[in-house]
Amino acid sequence: MVQSQARPEPNGTHDSFDALMEITRRPPVVFIEGRGSWMRDSSGKEYLDFIQGWAVNCLGHCHDAVTHAITAQAGRLLNCSPSFYNEPMIRLAELIARYSGLHRTFFTNSGAEAIEGAIKLARKWGQKYRNGAYEIITMDHGFHGRTLAAMSASGKPRWNQLFEPKVPGFPKVPLNDLEKVEQAITNRTAAVMLEPIQGEAGVFAASDSFLRNLRTLTKRENILLILDEIQTGIGRTGKFFGFEHAGVTPDIMTLGKGLGGGLPLGALVAHEDVCCFDHGDQGGTFNGNAFATAVGCAVMNEIAKPGFLPRVVQTGAYLADSLEALSRKHQGGGLRGKGLLLAIDLGREIGPVVVAEALRRGLLINAPRPQSLRLMPALTVTHDEIDQMISILDATLEQVTDTRAEA
Ligand SMILES: Cc1ncc(COP(=O)(O)O)c(C=O)c1O
């Protein structure tokens, strides 16, 4: 039997973590409550949260709109089976259609499940309308989730040899290289799929011109454009959807993370021309349940309020300016990203040490790569909270640099 790695000792009131499957190295902290940009652990320590469940709690922890939607729907109807319509499912699909310009939605329980759905829809479309084409061209370093097909579509180098054999049919090209996409297109190609900003890779954006040219190319070649908006959608970049910056509309998009405001909810959204599933091709016990979709409606209605998205743009600019100044002070590299999905280059591979020291000082922050820090706070984060985050990060970077100089 494989022995799990040595585990950290729990703090506070918890004796052991042994009943949980070991899937990552977690710090010995147990969170018990959260509000807005703050969380508290079982010892009473407070943390400023710039991870927000990996960009999931888009309105922060336990926003009133989310809590009210949860409590109201919990006493009304949870799940009437996906074989029947329910009210919130219809309302949320209408809201997504109104704000995206796409027409139809299939709700999922996670981002990866939305990606699976997108892959299936593109393959079905290829079978019906492109002589059995099934390949989907994806990007090096792209991230689309952890189910087997989503991992196969991802371009994460560390996954290359994992869980072999992969699902075939995902040729990879470099991001922002239109010529390489053109060269990869064959009569087997059904679609091109990418993230408007590669979040897990370290916040690297597809340029607006690349997205526009890709839209023109996919139309000319009669193949589909799939945009994975799981991280960039629902206001994260200052627009409802990341693709709006480039002024393009995909044939298919996937949503997740922010859509449920903290609850597991994703969506496969498509132009009506490509909605070609036959009955029985797609479904799932929990899909489109009234509970999660009611919360999705509450989230969408908050983001659609006048002034909400302009505020994200303005707060994003404030965070970007503050981070750039901090990076200059600590001889870091540049800033990447849009809106409230930002990353700084630390200039050295100190990301994991910075994350650990920041945690000790009460700041939750993420290092998607050893040299980068990623910030994805609540879209409701205040200037004061940004100032507090910068002050903790400043002290953290000073400490880490001093410790390294002494070593
Ligand atoms: C761009 C993108 N696609 C897909 C996923 C997978 O979503 P989930 O973790 O909800 O399955 C993620 C998660 O980080 C993501 O960032």
Ligand as a Chemical Component Dictionary entry (heavy atoms), coordinates in Angstrom:
data_LIG
# 
_chem_comp.id                   LIG 
_chem_comp.type                 NON-POLYMER 
_chem_comp.pdbx_formal_charge   0 
_chem_comp.three_letter_code    LIG 
# 
loop_
_chem_comp_atom.comp_id 
_chem_comp_atom.atom_id 
_chem_comp_atom.alt_atom_id 
_chem_comp_atom.type_symbol 
_chem_comp_atom.charge 
_chem_comp_atom.model_Cartn_x 
_chem_comp_atom.model_Cartn_y 
_chem_comp_atom.model_Cartn_z 
_chem_comp_atom.pdbx_ordinal 
LIG C1 C1 C 0 -10.559 27.759 -17.135 1  
LIG C2 C2 C 0 -11.050 26.624 -16.296 2  
LIG N1 N1 N 0 -11.727 25.624 -16.873 3  
LIG C3 C3 C 0 -12.200 24.582 -16.162 4  
LIG C4 C4 C 0 -11.992 24.494 -14.810 5  
LIG C5 C5 C 0 -12.539 23.320 -14.033 6  
LIG O1 O1 O 0 -13.602 23.735 -13.222 7  
LIG P1 P1 P 0 -14.020 22.820 -11.948 8  
LIG O2 O2 O 0 -12.888 22.859 -11.001 9  
LIG O3 O3 O 0 -15.280 23.490 -11.439 10 
LIG O4 O4 O 0 -14.301 21.467 -12.494 11 
LIG C6 C6 C 0 -11.260 25.495 -14.170 12 
LIG C7 C7 C 0 -10.975 25.416 -12.717 13 
LIG O5 O5 O 0 -10.065 26.003 -12.205 14 
LIG C8 C8 C 0 -10.784 26.594 -14.924 15 
LIG O6 O6 O 0 -10.083 27.576 -14.360 16 
# 
loop_
_chem_comp_bond.comp_id 
_chem_comp_bond.atom_id_1 
_chem_comp_bond.atom_id_2 
_chem_comp_bond.value_order 
_chem_comp_bond.pdbx_ordinal 
LIG C1 C2 SING 1  
LIG C2 N1 SING 2  
LIG C2 C8 DOUB 3  
LIG N1 C3 DOUB 4  
LIG C3 C4 SING 5  
LIG C4 C5 SING 6  
LIG C4 C6 DOUB 7  
LIG C5 O1 SING 8  
LIG O1 P1 SING 9  
LIG P1 O2 DOUB 10 
LIG P1 O3 SING 11 
LIG P1 O4 SING 12 
LIG C6 C7 SING 13 
LIG C6 C8 SING 14 
LIG C7 O5 DOUB 15 
LIG C8 O6 SING 16 
# 
